[in-house]
Amino acid sequence: MSNTSPRIKRRTPFVIVESSTVRDARLKYADLGLLTYLLDQSEEWQVRSEQLSKGEGREGRDAVRKMLHRLASCGYYRLERRRFRTGKTAMGTAVSDHPVDQWAADYVTFGEQLDIPVVEQEDGTFRVKYPDGTLGTDGFDTPDAGTAPPPGDEPAEPADAVEPATPEKVPTATPAKRVPPARKASPRKSAQEKAAEAAQKAAEKALLDADAEEVAAWWWAEAEQRFGPYVGDKKGFLAMRMQVRNALAKNYTKNQCGKALIRAERHWPSAQQWQNALGIVTKNIQPGTRGGRVPYSDSATWGATNETVSTATVGADDDADDATFGVVERP
């Protein structure tokens, strides 16, 4: 078992996917297929995530990445940036045949990224290292709902228990009708409360519209100085202003929107150009890197160390979700 072998959290030693996972409406059929494929790998099998998209009948690289993110958001999969007690670090995977609530929560906590930093403990287990420096459970030590009780937990039958005599005729019981739980009545709001809420929403909308108009008017004049008068569709200004308004509604700042417009270099950028520009100015994606992914760096994550190891060097052209796989026993 290598440092990069995956840790697989499952309830059976076989590739048997339980009904609750199969019927998880959050997953697509392709997600279930990829999850089953990952669960069926052995420790000796090593593969890069790019290879998951190769072969007849396989989805493309972008489709595979989206599947991995959906599995991660639902608590079935994640990457681990593992730091061992020896000071060494390595990338590995964690896969579960059932949803792990802690994994899904960590996916949100770490900004919907696949990779999660974990630190090895003295007993060989791992703990998640959060941005504030605290350590939390990695999900492997949490009890799974729906598992059978351990042997010996069944209540003992009394020694003097006597099997009751079977009556000659047992009347058939009429099944009781299921009564739906009573719905709690939500308290009604007064006219004053409704008016106050409406006024608050109107004020927020007016402020958002004013900020969008300010940024859009500035850029329209700035773009004319940079690229010349606009000669496209007359609705270009309104569409660009709506793009800015949508970004402001998603908590981008006016300054970030202005920088993104400069970055897009268009009077009215396309939706993709606008999204890419916002990603670059907020440092969510890196310009000039294929796929917009920032390459993983052990030193950036863990600091300088003389004993950093990994089975593969991840460069600018590699996937951020690459790792090697292998089945290991749960400690």
C-alpha positions as CSV (number, residue, x, y, z in Angstrom):
1,M,0.0,0.0,0.0
2,S,1.5,3.3,-1.1
3,N,1.1,6.8,0.4
4,T,-1.1,7.7,-2.6
5,S,-3.4,4.6,-2.4
6,P,-7.1,5.6,-2.0
7,R,-8.9,5.0,1.2
8,I,-12.3,3.5,0.3
9,K,-15.2,3.7,2.8
10,R,-17.7,1.0,2.1
11,R,-19.9,-1.5,3.9
12,T,-19.1,-4.6,1.8
13,P,-15.9,-6.1,0.3
14,F,-17.7,-6.3,-3.1
15,V,-18.8,-3.8,-5.6
16,I,-22.4,-3.9,-4.5
17,V,-24.0,-0.5,-4.5
18,E,-26.8,-0.2,-2.0
19,S,-30.3,1.0,-3.0
20,S,-30.0,4.3,-1.2
21,T,-27.0,5.2,-3.4
22,V,-28.6,4.0,-6.6
23,R,-31.7,6.0,-5.9
24,D,-29.8,9.2,-4.9
25,A,-31.7,11.6,-7.2
26,R,-28.8,14.1,-6.9
27,L,-26.6,11.8,-9.1
28,K,-26.9,11.2,-12.8
29,Y,-26.7,7.7,-14.2
30,A,-23.2,8.5,-15.5
31,D,-22.1,9.5,-12.0
32,L,-23.2,6.1,-10.6
33,G,-21.3,4.4,-13.3
34,L,-18.1,6.3,-12.6
35,L,-18.5,5.7,-8.8
36,T,-18.9,2.0,-9.4
37,Y,-15.8,1.9,-11.6
38,L,-13.7,3.7,-8.9
39,L,-14.9,1.3,-6.2
40,D,-13.9,-1.7,-8.3
41,Q,-10.2,-0.7,-8.5
42,S,-7.4,-2.6,-6.7
43,E,-4.4,-1.3,-4.9
44,E,-2.1,-2.3,-7.7
45,W,-4.1,-0.3,-10.3
46,Q,-2.8,3.3,-10.8
47,V,-4.4,5.8,-13.2
48,R,-4.5,9.5,-13.8
49,S,-8.0,11.1,-13.9
50,E,-7.3,12.1,-17.5
51,Q,-7.4,8.4,-18.4
52,L,-10.9,8.1,-17.1
53,S,-12.1,9.9,-20.2
54,K,-10.1,7.7,-22.6
55,G,-11.4,4.6,-24.4
56,E,-14.5,3.6,-26.4
57,G,-17.7,4.8,-24.9
58,R,-16.1,7.1,-22.3
59,E,-17.2,10.7,-21.7
60,G,-14.8,13.6,-22.4
61,R,-12.5,15.2,-19.8
62,D,-14.9,18.0,-19.0
63,A,-17.7,15.6,-18.4
64,V,-15.6,13.4,-16.1
65,R,-14.5,16.5,-14.1
66,K,-18.2,17.5,-13.7
67,M,-19.0,13.9,-12.5
68,L,-16.2,14.0,-9.9
69,H,-17.5,17.3,-8.6
70,R,-21.1,16.0,-8.3
71,L,-19.8,12.9,-6.5
72,A,-17.8,15.2,-4.2
73,S,-20.7,17.5,-3.5
74,C,-22.8,14.6,-2.5
75,G,-20.2,13.0,-0.2
76,Y,-19.0,10.0,-2.3
77,Y,-15.5,11.2,-3.5
78,R,-12.7,13.6,-2.8
79,L,-9.0,14.1,-3.2
80,E,-6.8,14.3,-0.1
81,R,-3.6,16.3,0.3
82,R,-2.1,13.9,2.9
83,R,0.6,15.0,5.3
84,F,2.3,12.1,7.2
85,R,3.9,12.2,10.6
86,T,7.3,11.8,8.8
87,G,6.8,15.2,7.2
88,K,6.2,13.7,3.8
89,T,3.2,14.7,1.7
90,A,1.3,13.0,-1.1
91,M,-1.9,13.2,-3.1
92,G,-4.5,10.4,-2.8
93,T,-8.2,9.7,-3.1
94,A,-11.1,8.8,-0.8
95,V,-14.1,7.0,-2.3
96,S,-17.3,5.8,-0.5
97,D,-20.0,3.5,-1.6
98,H,-22.5,5.6,0.4
99,P,-22.8,9.3,1.0
100,V,-20.6,10.7,3.8
101,D,-22.2,13.9,5.2
102,Q,-18.8,15.1,6.4
103,W,-17.3,14.9,3.0
104,A,-20.1,16.9,1.5
105,A,-19.8,19.5,4.2
106,D,-16.0,19.8,3.7
107,Y,-16.6,20.2,-0.1
108,V,-18.5,23.4,0.7
109,T,-16.1,24.6,3.4
110,F,-13.1,24.4,1.1
111,G,-14.8,26.4,-1.7
112,E,-16.2,23.5,-3.7
113,Q,-12.7,22.2,-4.4
114,L,-12.0,18.5,-4.8
115,D,-8.8,18.5,-2.7
116,I,-9.0,18.5,1.1
117,P,-5.9,18.7,3.4
118,V,-5.6,15.8,5.9
119,V,-3.0,15.1,8.6
120,E,-1.9,11.7,9.8
121,Q,-2.4,11.0,13.6
122,E,-0.4,8.9,15.9
123,D,-2.8,6.0,15.6
124,G,-2.5,6.0,11.7
125,T,-5.9,7.7,11.1
126,F,-6.3,11.1,9.4
127,R,-7.9,14.4,10.5
128,V,-9.0,17.2,8.2
129,K,-7.0,20.4,8.7
130,Y,-9.3,23.4,8.4
131,P,-8.2,26.9,7.3
132,D,-8.3,28.2,10.9
133,G,-5.8,25.5,11.9
134,T,-8.3,23.2,13.7
135,L,-8.6,19.5,13.0
136,G,-11.8,17.7,12.4
137,T,-13.0,14.2,11.5
138,D,-12.2,12.8,8.1
139,G,-15.5,10.9,7.9
140,F,-14.0,7.4,8.3
141,D,-14.5,7.4,12.0
142,T,-18.2,8.4,11.9
143,P,-20.9,5.7,12.3
144,D,-22.8,4.9,9.2
145,A,-26.6,5.1,9.3
146,G,-28.3,1.9,8.3
147,T,-25.5,-0.5,9.3
148,A,-26.4,-3.7,11.1
149,P,-25.8,-3.8,14.9
150,P,-22.6,-5.6,16.0
151,P,-22.9,-9.3,17.1
152,G,-24.1,-9.6,20.7
153,D,-26.2,-6.5,20.7
154,E,-29.4,-8.4,20.1
155,P,-31.6,-8.6,23.3
156,A,-31.4,-12.0,24.9
157,E,-34.6,-14.1,24.9
158,P,-35.8,-15.0,28.4
159,A,-34.8,-18.6,29.5
160,D,-38.4,-19.5,30.5
161,A,-40.0,-18.2,27.3
162,V,-42.7,-20.5,26.1
163,E,-43.9,-20.5,22.5
164,P,-47.5,-19.5,22.5
165,A,-50.0,-22.0,21.2
166,T,-51.1,-21.4,17.6
167,P,-54.8,-20.5,17.5
168,E,-57.0,-22.4,15.1
169,K,-58.0,-19.3,13.2
170,V,-56.3,-15.9,13.3
171,P,-58.4,-13.0,12.0
172,T,-56.8,-10.9,9.3
173,A,-56.0,-7.5,10.7
174,T,-57.1,-4.5,8.6
175,P,-54.0,-2.4,7.8
176,A,-54.2,1.0,9.5
177,K,-54.3,4.0,7.2
178,R,-51.3,6.2,7.3
179,V,-52.1,9.6,8.6
180,P,-49.9,12.3,7.3
181,P,-48.4,14.5,10.0
182,A,-50.2,17.8,10.6
183,R,-48.7,20.7,8.9
184,K,-47.5,23.5,11.2
185,A,-49.2,26.7,10.4
186,S,-46.7,29.4,9.8
187,P,-47.5,32.6,11.6
188,R,-49.1,35.2,9.5
189,K,-47.3,38.4,9.0
190,S,-48.9,41.7,9.7
191,A,-49.5,44.4,7.1
192,Q,-46.7,46.5,8.6
193,E,-44.2,43.6,8.4
194,K,-45.2,42.9,4.8
195,A,-44.8,46.6,4.0
196,A,-41.4,46.8,5.7
197,E,-40.1,43.7,3.8
198,A,-41.4,45.2,0.5
199,A,-39.6,48.5,1.2
200,Q,-36.4,46.7,2.1
201,K,-36.5,44.7,-1.1
202,A,-37.2,47.8,-3.1
203,A,-34.3,49.6,-1.5
204,E,-31.9,46.7,-2.2
205,K,-33.1,46.5,-5.8
206,A,-32.6,50.3,-6.3
207,L,-29.1,50.2,-4.8
208,L,-28.2,47.2,-7.1
209,D,-29.5,49.0,-10.2
210,A,-27.7,52.2,-9.3
211,D,-24.3,50.3,-8.8
212,A,-24.8,48.4,-12.1
213,E,-25.6,51.7,-14.0
214,E,-22.5,53.3,-12.5
215,V,-20.2,50.6,-13.6
216,A,-21.8,50.1,-17.0
217,A,-21.8,53.9,-17.8
218,W,-18.1,54.1,-16.9
219,W,-17.2,51.2,-19.0
220,W,-19.2,52.3,-22.1
221,A,-17.2,55.6,-22.1
222,E,-13.9,53.8,-21.3
223,A,-14.4,51.2,-24.0
224,E,-15.0,53.9,-26.6
225,Q,-11.7,55.4,-25.7
226,R,-10.0,52.0,-25.9
227,F,-11.7,50.4,-28.9
228,G,-13.6,53.2,-30.6
229,P,-17.4,53.8,-30.9
230,Y,-19.6,50.8,-30.4
231,V,-21.2,49.6,-33.7
232,G,-23.0,46.5,-32.6
233,D,-26.6,45.8,-31.5
234,K,-28.3,48.8,-29.8
235,K,-29.1,46.5,-26.9
236,G,-25.4,45.9,-26.2
237,F,-25.3,48.5,-23.4
238,L,-28.4,47.1,-21.7
239,A,-27.1,43.5,-22.0
240,M,-23.6,44.5,-20.6
241,R,-25.3,46.3,-17.7
242,M,-27.4,43.3,-16.9
243,Q,-24.2,41.2,-16.8
244,V,-22.7,43.6,-14.3
245,R,-25.9,43.6,-12.3
246,N,-25.9,39.8,-12.1
247,A,-22.3,39.8,-10.9
248,L,-23.0,42.3,-8.2
249,A,-26.0,40.2,-7.1
250,K,-23.6,37.3,-6.7
251,N,-21.4,39.5,-4.3
252,Y,-18.8,40.5,-6.8
253,T,-17.6,44.1,-6.1
254,K,-17.9,47.1,-8.4
255,N,-14.1,47.2,-8.6
256,Q,-13.9,43.5,-9.6
257,C,-16.5,44.1,-12.3
258,G,-14.6,47.0,-13.7
259,K,-11.3,45.0,-13.8
260,A,-13.2,42.1,-15.4
261,L,-14.5,44.3,-18.2
262,I,-11.0,45.6,-18.8
263,R,-9.8,42.0,-18.9
264,A,-12.5,40.9,-21.3
265,E,-11.5,43.7,-23.8
266,R,-15.0,44.0,-25.3
267,H,-17.7,46.6,-25.2
268,W,-20.1,43.8,-24.5
269,P,-18.3,40.5,-23.6
270,S,-19.9,37.2,-24.3
271,A,-21.2,35.2,-21.3
272,Q,-18.1,32.9,-21.4
273,Q,-15.7,35.9,-21.7
274,W,-17.4,37.6,-18.8
275,Q,-17.3,34.5,-16.6
276,N,-13.6,33.9,-17.4
277,A,-12.7,37.5,-16.8
278,L,-14.4,37.4,-13.4
279,G,-12.6,34.2,-12.5
280,I,-9.2,35.6,-13.4
281,V,-9.6,38.9,-11.5
282,T,-10.8,37.1,-8.4
283,K,-7.9,34.5,-8.7
284,N,-10.3,31.6,-9.0
285,I,-8.7,30.6,-12.3
286,Q,-5.2,31.3,-13.6
287,P,-4.6,33.1,-16.9
288,G,-2.7,31.2,-19.5
289,T,-3.2,27.7,-17.9
290,R,-5.0,25.2,-19.9
291,G,-8.4,24.5,-18.3
292,G,-8.0,27.5,-16.0
293,R,-6.6,25.3,-13.2
294,V,-4.0,26.4,-10.7
295,P,-1.3,23.6,-10.5
296,Y,-1.0,21.9,-7.1
297,S,2.1,22.8,-5.1
298,D,3.2,21.0,-2.0
299,S,5.2,23.9,-0.8
300,A,2.3,26.3,-1.3
301,T,0.0,24.0,0.7
302,W,2.3,22.7,3.4
303,G,5.4,25.0,3.4
304,A,8.9,24.0,2.5
305,T,10.0,20.5,3.5
306,N,13.0,18.4,2.6
307,E,10.9,15.2,2.5
308,T,8.1,16.0,0.1
309,V,7.2,13.0,-2.0
310,S,4.5,12.1,-4.6
311,T,4.1,9.4,-7.2
312,A,3.6,12.0,-9.9
313,T,4.6,15.6,-10.4
314,V,1.6,17.8,-11.1
315,G,2.4,20.6,-13.5
316,A,0.5,23.4,-15.2
317,D,-0.8,21.0,-17.9
318,D,-2.0,18.3,-15.5
319,D,-5.4,17.9,-14.0
320,A,-6.0,19.2,-10.5
321,D,-8.0,16.1,-9.8
322,D,-5.3,13.6,-10.7
323,A,-4.4,10.8,-8.3
324,T,-3.6,7.2,-8.1
325,F,-6.0,4.6,-6.9
326,G,-5.9,1.4,-4.8
327,V,-8.1,-0.5,-2.4
328,V,-7.0,-0.4,1.2
329,E,-8.5,-1.9,4.3
330,R,-10.2,0.5,6.7
331,P,-8.1,0.7,9.9
